[in-house]
C-alpha cells in the first residue's frame, strides 16, 4: 500500500516536461527554371513549436506563421499567401 501512495504522490508532484521549439534550415543548391537547372544559394528557415501547435517561416524581413503537416517522411511546411 505504501508503494501505491508513493506512486500517486510522485505523479501529483511531477511537473510537465515541455520541449523547446525545433529549428529547420532547408538549403537548396540548385534552382529549376524553364531554362534548366542552375546553381543556387537559397535557404528557408522554419521554427516549429509543437506544444503551441504553430510553425513560423523566418527570414530577413521578419517571420510569418505557416501551417505544418507531419507525415511518415517528415514535415511539410505550407505558406498561404493572398492571390
C-alpha positions as CSV (number, residue, x, y, z in Angstrom):
1,X,0.0,0.0,0.0
2,X,2.9,2.3,0.7
3,X,4.2,1.9,-2.9
4,X,0.8,2.9,-4.3
5,X,0.8,6.0,-2.1
6,X,4.3,6.9,-3.2
7,X,3.5,6.5,-6.9
8,X,0.4,8.7,-6.5
9,X,2.4,11.3,-4.6
10,X,5.1,11.3,-7.3
11,X,2.6,11.7,-10.1
12,X,0.9,14.6,-8.4
13,X,4.2,16.3,-7.7
14,X,5.6,15.8,-11.2
15,X,5.9,18.8,-13.4
16,X,5.1,18.5,-17.1
17,X,8.1,18.5,-19.4
18,X,7.9,20.9,-22.3
19,X,10.0,20.6,-25.4
20,X,11.8,23.5,-26.9
21,X,10.8,24.8,-30.4
22,X,12.7,23.0,-33.2
23,X,14.5,24.9,-35.9
24,X,14.7,23.7,-39.5
25,X,17.1,25.1,-42.1
26,X,16.3,24.0,-45.7
27,X,19.1,24.7,-48.1
28,X,18.8,24.4,-51.9
29,X,21.9,24.2,-54.0
30,X,20.1,24.1,-57.4
31,X,17.3,26.2,-58.9
32,X,15.0,24.8,-61.6
33,X,13.7,27.1,-64.3
34,X,12.3,26.7,-67.9
35,X,15.9,27.0,-69.0
36,X,17.1,24.1,-66.9
37,X,19.0,23.7,-63.6
38,X,21.4,26.3,-62.4
39,X,23.4,26.6,-59.1
40,X,21.7,28.5,-56.4
41,X,22.4,29.5,-52.8
42,X,18.8,29.6,-51.4
43,X,17.7,28.8,-47.9
44,X,14.5,28.8,-45.9
45,X,14.3,28.7,-42.1
46,X,11.4,27.4,-40.0
47,X,10.6,27.3,-36.3
48,X,8.2,24.5,-35.2
49,X,6.6,24.8,-31.7
50,X,4.6,21.6,-31.4
51,X,3.5,22.5,-27.8
52,X,1.7,25.6,-29.2
53,X,0.7,23.8,-32.5
54,X,2.3,26.6,-34.5
55,X,5.1,27.0,-37.1
56,X,6.8,30.1,-38.5
57,X,9.0,30.8,-41.5
58,X,11.8,33.2,-40.6
59,X,13.8,35.5,-42.8
60,X,15.5,38.9,-43.1
61,X,12.1,40.6,-43.3
62,X,10.8,39.0,-40.1
63,X,8.6,35.9,-39.6
64,X,5.2,34.7,-40.7
65,X,3.1,31.9,-39.5
66,X,2.8,28.8,-41.7
67,X,1.0,25.5,-41.5
68,X,2.8,22.3,-40.8
69,X,1.8,18.9,-41.8
70,X,3.6,15.9,-40.3
71,X,3.8,12.8,-42.4
72,X,5.6,9.5,-42.5
73,X,8.5,11.1,-44.5
74,X,9.0,14.2,-42.4
75,X,7.2,17.6,-42.1
76,X,5.7,19.7,-44.8
77,X,5.5,23.5,-44.3
78,X,2.8,25.4,-46.2
79,X,2.8,29.2,-46.6
80,X,-0.6,30.6,-47.5
81,X,-0.5,33.8,-49.5
82,X,-3.1,36.1,-50.9
83,X,-3.9,35.7,-54.6
